[in-house]
Amino acid sequence: MTTTTARPAIPHVGIPGLRLVRSEFRKIRTTNAWWLFGIASLVITGLTLWINLARAASDIAFARTAALAPKFPPGASPDQVAEAQAQFARAHDLHQVSINSAGSIFTSGQFFGLMLVMLLGILVITNEFQYQTATATFLTTPHRTRVVFGKLAAAIGLGFLFWLVSQAISLTAGLIFFNNVDLTNSLGEWAVQRAMLFNLAAYLLWAVFGFGLGTLIRSQIGSVVTGMIIYLVGYIGAIGVFILIRTYIIHRDGVLTAAVSMPSIATQVMISPDKLYEQSPPWWVGALVMIGWSVLAGLVGILLTRRRDIS
């Protein structure tokens, strides 16, 4: 008579969720993506920071000049005169100019930085299908929900890391700049604080959006190209489309306000310390739109990954 001895259970060391997140970070580090994206983020932050500093210096110098009466073209209508006077007053309002300059400087690099974070979110999920490791991943951790949330947490962590580096560079350079021009850095102003806080939110939300997009389109090339089209063409092209609709079809300013429905435009609306354009809605509308897009993409991605067959 033989007896069988049950194999002792080997306890797992550490927290399962953290192990999965660390595993996802290791997968990113084993590819060239992380340092290529990192170098691109540093270059973009540096270039845009230099542009924003130069523009801020010009705007501040102009605001400090003696405010002469604005000149109007012959035959200008009362509305044109009022608009010109308002623009002239804004350009010579040193306090408002300093706030707008601080908001731009302290969020330098965010436009293309957000696109990079979105692409990283795509790579976190599509790398599994690109290198055909999805089957091994889900067999190793049969609780698919844990795997999905581990990948999502890794994407959000990458977004936070990219924001942190970009924010540290722009904040340091901005503080030095405002000290050199003998002007307050406006960090005590809510408009500037909001721009910086929602800049962080934008990095995290676009990472989630990229993750969701990567689950919808398994092809890495297809999802990357689609993401870039949504971000770049969705910003530049959408503005042109809404302007054409406003000019030739629906002659109402509400058409231009509705442009905030595009995720890339919504991001700029919520980050800008001042109104992005004359007809743009308040910043919180842009925040709600971007949160809605990211939550929708993330939920769809989680549900699809849990239910799809992995081969």
C-alpha positions as a Markdown table, in Angstrom:
| # | Residue | x | y | z |
|---|---|---|---|---|
| 1 | Met | 0.0 | 0.0 | 0.0 |
| 2 | Thr | 1.4 | 3.3 | -1.0 |
| 3 | Thr | 0.7 | 6.7 | 0.3 |
| 4 | Thr | 0.9 | 10.0 | -1.4 |
| 5 | Thr | 2.1 | 13.1 | 0.2 |
| 6 | Ala | 0.5 | 16.3 | -0.8 |
| 7 | Arg | 2.9 | 18.8 | -2.3 |
| 8 | Pro | 3.3 | 21.7 | 0.2 |
| 9 | Ala | 2.0 | 24.9 | -1.1 |
| 10 | Ile | 4.8 | 27.4 | -1.7 |
| 11 | Pro | 3.6 | 30.8 | -0.6 |
| 12 | His | 4.0 | 33.7 | -2.9 |
| 13 | Val | 6.3 | 36.5 | -1.7 |
| 14 | Gly | 5.1 | 40.0 | -1.9 |
| 15 | Ile | 1.9 | 41.6 | -3.0 |
| 16 | Pro | 0.5 | 40.0 | -6.2 |
| 17 | Gly | -0.6 | 43.3 | -7.7 |
| 18 | Leu | 2.8 | 44.9 | -7.1 |
| 19 | Arg | 4.6 | 41.9 | -8.6 |
| 20 | Leu | 2.5 | 42.2 | -11.7 |
| 21 | Val | 3.2 | 46.0 | -12.0 |
| 22 | Arg | 7.0 | 45.4 | -11.5 |
| 23 | Ser | 6.8 | 42.7 | -14.2 |
| 24 | Glu | 5.3 | 45.1 | -16.7 |
| 25 | Phe | 8.0 | 47.7 | -15.9 |
| 26 | Arg | 10.6 | 45.0 | -16.5 |
| 27 | Lys | 9.1 | 44.2 | -19.9 |
| 28 | Ile | 9.3 | 47.9 | -20.9 |
| 29 | Arg | 12.9 | 48.1 | -19.7 |
| 30 | Thr | 14.0 | 45.1 | -21.8 |
| 31 | Thr | 13.0 | 46.9 | -25.0 |
| 32 | Asn | 14.4 | 50.0 | -26.6 |
| 33 | Ala | 11.1 | 51.8 | -26.2 |
| 34 | Trp | 11.7 | 53.3 | -22.7 |
| 35 | Trp | 15.0 | 55.1 | -23.5 |
| 36 | Leu | 13.9 | 56.2 | -27.0 |
| 37 | Phe | 10.7 | 57.7 | -25.6 |
| 38 | Gly | 12.7 | 59.1 | -22.6 |
| 39 | Ile | 15.2 | 60.9 | -24.9 |
| 40 | Ala | 12.3 | 62.2 | -27.1 |
| 41 | Ser | 10.5 | 63.5 | -24.0 |
| 42 | Leu | 13.6 | 65.4 | -22.8 |
| 43 | Val | 14.3 | 66.9 | -26.3 |
| 44 | Ile | 10.7 | 68.0 | -26.7 |
| 45 | Thr | 10.6 | 69.5 | -23.2 |
| 46 | Gly | 13.8 | 71.4 | -23.8 |
| 47 | Leu | 12.7 | 72.8 | -27.1 |
| 48 | Thr | 9.2 | 73.9 | -26.0 |
| 49 | Leu | 10.7 | 75.3 | -22.8 |
| 50 | Trp | 13.1 | 77.4 | -24.8 |
| 51 | Ile | 10.2 | 78.6 | -27.0 |
| 52 | Asn | 8.0 | 79.4 | -24.1 |
| 53 | Leu | 10.7 | 81.3 | -22.3 |
| 54 | Ala | 11.5 | 83.4 | -25.3 |
| 55 | Arg | 7.8 | 84.2 | -25.8 |
| 56 | Ala | 7.3 | 85.0 | -22.2 |
| 57 | Ala | 10.3 | 87.4 | -22.2 |
| 58 | Ser | 8.8 | 89.2 | -25.3 |
| 59 | Asp | 5.3 | 89.4 | -23.8 |
| 60 | Ile | 6.6 | 90.7 | -20.4 |
| 61 | Ala | 8.8 | 93.3 | -22.1 |
| 62 | Phe | 5.9 | 94.5 | -24.2 |
| 63 | Ala | 3.6 | 94.6 | -21.1 |
| 64 | Arg | 6.1 | 96.8 | -19.3 |
| 65 | Thr | 6.3 | 99.4 | -22.1 |
| 66 | Ala | 4.3 | 102.6 | -21.8 |
| 67 | Ala | 0.7 | 101.9 | -22.8 |
| 68 | Leu | 0.0 | 104.3 | -25.7 |
| 69 | Ala | -3.5 | 104.5 | -27.2 |
| 70 | Pro | -4.2 | 101.8 | -29.7 |
| 71 | Lys | -4.5 | 102.8 | -33.4 |
| 72 | Phe | -7.6 | 101.8 | -35.4 |
| 73 | Pro | -7.9 | 101.4 | -39.1 |
| 74 | Pro | -10.1 | 104.0 | -41.0 |
| 75 | Gly | -13.7 | 103.1 | -40.9 |
| 76 | Ala | -13.4 | 100.6 | -38.0 |
| 77 | Ser | -16.7 | 99.5 | -36.6 |
| 78 | Pro | -17.5 | 100.0 | -32.9 |
| 79 | Asp | -17.2 | 96.2 | -32.3 |
| 80 | Gln | -13.7 | 96.2 | -33.9 |
| 81 | Val | -12.7 | 99.2 | -31.8 |
| 82 | Ala | -13.9 | 97.5 | -28.6 |
| 83 | Glu | -12.1 | 94.3 | -29.5 |
| 84 | Ala | -8.8 | 96.1 | -30.3 |
| 85 | Gln | -9.0 | 98.0 | -27.0 |
| 86 | Ala | -9.6 | 94.8 | -25.1 |
| 87 | Gln | -6.6 | 93.1 | -26.8 |
| 88 | Phe | -4.5 | 96.1 | -26.1 |
| 89 | Ala | -5.5 | 96.2 | -22.4 |
| 90 | Arg | -4.8 | 92.4 | -22.0 |
| 91 | Ala | -1.3 | 92.8 | -23.7 |
| 92 | His | -0.4 | 95.5 | -21.2 |
| 93 | Asp | -1.8 | 93.8 | -18.1 |
| 94 | Leu | 1.5 | 92.7 | -16.6 |
| 95 | His | -0.2 | 90.6 | -13.8 |
| 96 | Gln | -2.2 | 88.6 | -16.4 |
| 97 | Val | 0.7 | 88.3 | -18.7 |
| 98 | Ser | 2.8 | 86.8 | -15.9 |
| 99 | Ile | 0.1 | 84.3 | -15.1 |
| 100 | Asn | -0.2 | 83.2 | -18.7 |
| 101 | Ser | 3.5 | 83.0 | -19.1 |
| 102 | Ala | 3.9 | 80.9 | -15.9 |
| 103 | Gly | 1.2 | 78.5 | -17.0 |
| 104 | Ser | 2.9 | 78.0 | -20.4 |
| 105 | Ile | 6.4 | 77.7 | -18.9 |
| 106 | Phe | 5.5 | 75.3 | -16.1 |
| 107 | Thr | 3.7 | 72.9 | -18.5 |
| 108 | Ser | 6.3 | 73.0 | -21.2 |
| 109 | Gly | 6.5 | 69.9 | -23.4 |
| 110 | Gln | 3.1 | 68.6 | -22.5 |
| 111 | Phe | 1.6 | 68.7 | -26.0 |
| 112 | Phe | 3.9 | 66.1 | -27.6 |
| 113 | Gly | 4.7 | 64.6 | -24.1 |
| 114 | Leu | 1.1 | 63.5 | -23.9 |
| 115 | Met | 1.3 | 61.8 | -27.3 |
| 116 | Leu | 4.4 | 59.9 | -26.1 |
| 117 | Val | 2.6 | 58.7 | -23.0 |
| 118 | Met | -0.3 | 57.6 | -25.0 |
| 119 | Leu | 2.0 | 55.6 | -27.3 |
| 120 | Leu | 3.6 | 54.0 | -24.2 |
| 121 | Gly | 0.2 | 53.0 | -22.9 |
| 122 | Ile | -0.4 | 51.3 | -26.3 |
| 123 | Leu | 2.9 | 49.5 | -26.2 |
| 124 | Val | 2.2 | 48.1 | -22.6 |
| 125 | Ile | -0.7 | 46.0 | -24.0 |
| 126 | Thr | 0.2 | 45.5 | -27.6 |
| 127 | Asn | 3.8 | 44.2 | -26.9 |
| 128 | Glu | 2.1 | 41.0 | -25.6 |
| 129 | Phe | 0.6 | 40.4 | -29.1 |
| 130 | Gln | 3.5 | 41.8 | -31.0 |
| 131 | Tyr | 6.0 | 39.3 | -29.4 |
| 132 | Gln | 3.4 | 36.6 | -28.9 |
| 133 | Thr | 3.8 | 36.4 | -25.2 |
| 134 | Ala | 0.2 | 36.9 | -24.3 |
| 135 | Thr | -0.6 | 33.2 | -23.9 |
| 136 | Ala | 2.4 | 32.7 | -21.5 |
| 137 | Thr | 1.4 | 35.8 | -19.5 |
| 138 | Phe | -2.2 | 34.7 | -18.9 |
| 139 | Leu | -1.2 | 31.1 | -18.2 |
| 140 | Thr | 1.3 | 32.2 | -15.6 |
| 141 | Thr | -1.3 | 34.4 | -14.0 |
| 142 | Pro | -4.7 | 32.8 | -14.7 |
| 143 | His | -6.6 | 35.6 | -12.9 |
| 144 | Arg | -6.8 | 37.8 | -16.0 |
| 145 | Thr | -8.3 | 40.7 | -14.2 |
| 146 | Arg | -5.1 | 41.1 | -12.1 |
| 147 | Val | -3.0 | 41.0 | -15.3 |
| 148 | Val | -5.1 | 43.7 | -16.9 |
| 149 | Phe | -5.0 | 46.0 | -13.9 |
| 150 | Gly | -1.3 | 45.4 | -13.5 |
| 151 | Lys | -0.7 | 46.6 | -17.1 |
| 152 | Leu | -3.0 | 49.5 | -16.6 |
| 153 | Ala | -1.2 | 50.5 | -13.4 |
| 154 | Ala | 2.1 | 50.2 | -15.2 |
| 155 | Ala | 0.8 | 52.5 | -18.0 |
| 156 | Ile | -0.3 | 55.1 | -15.4 |
| 157 | Gly | 3.0 | 54.8 | -13.6 |
| 158 | Leu | 4.9 | 55.5 | -16.8 |
| 159 | Gly | 2.6 | 58.5 | -17.4 |
| 160 | Phe | 3.4 | 59.8 | -13.9 |
| 161 | Leu | 7.2 | 59.3 | -14.4 |
| 162 | Phe | 7.2 | 61.2 | -17.7 |
| 163 | Trp | 5.2 | 64.1 | -16.1 |
| 164 | Leu | 7.5 | 64.2 | -13.1 |
| 165 | Val | 10.7 | 64.5 | -15.2 |
| 166 | Ser | 9.2 | 67.1 | -17.5 |
| 167 | Gln | 7.7 | 69.1 | -14.6 |
| 168 | Ala | 11.0 | 69.1 | -12.7 |
| 169 | Ile | 12.8 | 70.6 | -15.7 |
| 170 | Ser | 10.2 | 73.2 | -16.6 |
| 171 | Leu | 9.7 | 74.2 | -12.9 |
| 172 | Thr | 13.4 | 74.7 | -12.3 |
| 173 | Ala | 13.9 | 76.7 | -15.5 |
| 174 | Gly | 10.8 | 78.7 | -14.9 |
| 175 | Leu | 11.8 | 79.8 | -11.3 |
| 176 | Ile | 15.2 | 80.9 | -12.6 |
| 177 | Phe | 13.6 | 82.8 | -15.4 |
| 178 | Phe | 11.1 | 84.8 | -13.3 |
| 179 | Asn | 13.8 | 85.5 | -10.8 |
| 180 | Asn | 16.0 | 87.0 | -13.6 |
| 181 | Val | 13.2 | 89.2 | -15.0 |
| 182 | Asp | 12.4 | 90.4 | -11.4 |
| 183 | Leu | 8.8 | 89.2 | -11.6 |
| 184 | Thr | 6.7 | 87.0 | -9.4 |
| 185 | Asn | 6.5 | 83.3 | -10.6 |
| 186 | Ser | 2.7 | 83.3 | -10.0 |
| 187 | Leu | 2.8 | 79.9 | -8.3 |
| 188 | Gly | 0.4 | 81.3 | -5.8 |
| 189 | Glu | -2.2 | 81.9 | -8.5 |
| 190 | Trp | -4.9 | 79.2 | -8.8 |
| 191 | Ala | -4.8 | 79.4 | -12.6 |
| 192 | Val | -1.2 | 78.4 | -12.6 |
| 193 | Gln | -1.7 | 75.7 | -10.0 |
| 194 | Arg | -4.6 | 74.3 | -11.9 |
| 195 | Ala | -2.6 | 74.2 | -15.1 |
| 196 | Met | 0.1 | 72.2 | -13.4 |
| 197 | Leu | -2.3 | 69.8 | -11.6 |
| 198 | Phe | -4.3 | 69.1 | -14.7 |
| 199 | Asn | -1.2 | 68.7 | -16.7 |
| 200 | Leu | -0.5 | 65.7 | -14.4 |
| 201 | Ala | -4.0 | 64.5 | -14.9 |
| 202 | Ala | -3.6 | 64.8 | -18.6 |
| 203 | Tyr | -0.5 | 62.6 | -18.6 |
| 204 | Leu | -2.3 | 59.9 | -16.5 |
| 205 | Leu | -5.5 | 60.1 | -18.6 |
| 206 | Trp | -3.7 | 59.8 | -21.9 |
| 207 | Ala | -1.8 | 56.8 | -20.6 |
| 208 | Val | -5.2 | 55.2 | -19.8 |
| 209 | Phe | -6.5 | 56.2 | -23.2 |
| 210 | Gly | -3.6 | 54.6 | -25.0 |
| 211 | Phe | -4.0 | 51.4 | -23.0 |
| 212 | Gly | -7.7 | 51.2 | -24.0 |
| 213 | Leu | -6.8 | 51.9 | -27.6 |
| 214 | Gly | -4.2 | 49.2 | -27.6 |
| 215 | Thr | -6.8 | 46.6 | -26.5 |
| 216 | Leu | -9.2 | 47.7 | -29.2 |
| 217 | Ile | -6.6 | 47.4 | -31.9 |
| 218 | Arg | -4.2 | 44.5 | -31.2 |
| 219 | Ser | -1.9 | 45.4 | -34.1 |
| 220 | Gln | 0.9 | 47.5 | -32.6 |
| 221 | Ile | 1.4 | 49.4 | -35.8 |
| 222 | Gly | -2.3 | 49.9 | -36.4 |
| 223 | Ser | -2.9 | 51.1 | -32.8 |
| 224 | Val | 0.1 | 53.5 | -32.9 |
| 225 | Val | -0.9 | 55.0 | -36.2 |
| 226 | Thr | -4.5 | 55.3 | -35.0 |
| 227 | Gly | -3.4 | 57.0 | -31.8 |
| 228 | Met | -1.3 | 59.5 | -33.6 |
| 229 | Ile | -4.1 | 60.3 | -36.0 |
| 230 | Ile | -6.5 | 60.8 | -33.1 |
| 231 | Tyr | -4.1 | 63.0 | -31.2 |
| 232 | Leu | -2.5 | 65.1 | -34.0 |
| 233 | Val | -5.1 | 65.1 | -36.7 |
| 234 | Gly | -7.8 | 65.2 | -34.1 |
| 235 | Tyr | -6.4 | 68.5 | -32.8 |
| 236 | Ile | -5.3 | 70.3 | -36.0 |
| 237 | Gly | -7.9 | 68.9 | -38.3 |
| 238 | Ala | -10.8 | 69.1 | -35.9 |
| 239 | Ile | -10.3 | 72.8 | -35.4 |
| 240 | Gly | -10.4 | 73.4 | -39.2 |
| 241 | Val | -13.5 | 71.3 | -39.6 |
| 242 | Phe | -15.4 | 73.1 | -36.8 |
| 243 | Ile | -14.3 | 76.5 | -38.3 |
| 244 | Leu | -15.6 | 75.4 | -41.7 |
| 245 | Ile | -18.9 | 74.2 | -40.2 |
| 246 | Arg | -19.2 | 77.6 | -38.3 |
| 247 | Thr | -18.4 | 79.6 | -41.5 |
| 248 | Tyr | -20.6 | 77.8 | -44.1 |
| 249 | Ile | -23.2 | 75.6 | -42.4 |
| 250 | Ile | -24.1 | 76.5 | -38.8 |
| 251 | His | -23.4 | 80.2 | -38.1 |
| 252 | Arg | -23.2 | 79.9 | -34.4 |
| 253 | Asp | -20.4 | 80.2 | -31.9 |
| 254 | Gly | -21.6 | 77.1 | -30.2 |
| 255 | Val | -20.1 | 75.1 | -33.1 |
| 256 | Leu | -16.6 | 76.2 | -32.1 |
| 257 | Thr | -17.4 | 75.5 | -28.4 |
| 258 | Ala | -18.3 | 71.9 | -29.4 |
| 259 | Ala | -14.8 | 71.3 | -30.6 |
| 260 | Val | -14.0 | 70.4 | -27.0 |
| 261 | Ser | -15.6 | 67.1 | -27.7 |
| 262 | Met | -12.3 | 66.0 | -29.3 |
| 263 | Pro | -10.0 | 64.5 | -26.7 |
| 264 | Ser | -6.8 | 66.5 | -27.8 |
| 265 | Ile | -8.7 | 69.8 | -27.8 |
| 266 | Ala | -10.3 | 69.0 | -24.4 |
| 267 | Thr | -6.9 | 68.4 | -22.9 |
| 268 | Gln | -5.6 | 71.8 | -24.1 |
| 269 | Val | -8.8 | 73.5 | -22.8 |
| 270 | Met | -8.4 | 72.0 | -19.3 |
| 271 | Ile | -4.7 | 72.8 | -19.0 |
| 272 | Ser | -4.7 | 76.4 | -20.4 |
| 273 | Pro | -4.5 | 79.0 | -17.6 |
| 274 | Asp | -6.6 | 81.3 | -19.8 |
| 275 | Lys | -9.3 | 80.5 | -22.4 |
| 276 | Leu | -7.7 | 78.5 | -25.2 |
| 277 | Tyr | -9.7 | 80.5 | -27.8 |
| 278 | Glu | -12.5 | 83.0 | -27.6 |
| 279 | Gln | -15.4 | 80.4 | -27.9 |
| 280 | Ser | -13.8 | 77.7 | -25.8 |
| 281 | Pro | -15.8 | 76.4 | -22.8 |
| 282 | Pro | -14.5 | 76.6 | -19.2 |
| 283 | Trp | -11.5 | 74.5 | -18.2 |
| 284 | Trp | -13.7 | 72.0 | -16.2 |
| 285 | Val | -15.7 | 71.1 | -19.3 |
| 286 | Gly | -12.4 | 70.0 | -21.0 |
| 287 | Ala | -11.5 | 68.0 | -17.9 |
| 288 | Leu | -14.9 | 66.2 | -17.8 |
| 289 | Val | -14.6 | 65.4 | -21.6 |
| 290 | Met | -11.1 | 64.0 | -21.2 |
| 291 | Ile | -12.0 | 62.0 | -18.1 |
| 292 | Gly | -15.0 | 60.6 | -20.0 |
| 293 | Trp | -12.9 | 59.5 | -23.0 |
| 294 | Ser | -10.2 | 57.9 | -20.8 |
| 295 | Val | -12.6 | 56.1 | -18.5 |
| 296 | Leu | -14.6 | 54.8 | -21.5 |
| 297 | Ala | -11.4 | 53.6 | -23.3 |
| 298 | Gly | -10.1 | 52.0 | -20.1 |
| 299 | Leu | -13.3 | 50.2 | -19.3 |
| 300 | Val | -13.7 | 48.9 | -22.8 |
| 301 | Gly | -10.1 | 47.7 | -22.7 |
| 302 | Ile | -10.5 | 45.9 | -19.4 |
| 303 | Leu | -13.7 | 44.2 | -20.6 |
| 304 | Leu | -12.2 | 43.1 | -23.9 |
| 305 | Thr | -9.0 | 41.8 | -22.5 |
| 306 | Arg | -11.0 | 39.8 | -19.9 |
| 307 | Arg | -13.3 | 38.1 | -22.4 |
| 308 | Arg | -11.2 | 37.8 | -25.6 |
| 309 | Asp | -9.6 | 34.5 | -26.5 |
| 310 | Ile | -5.8 | 34.9 | -26.2 |
| 311 | Ser | -3.7 | 32.9 | -28.7 |
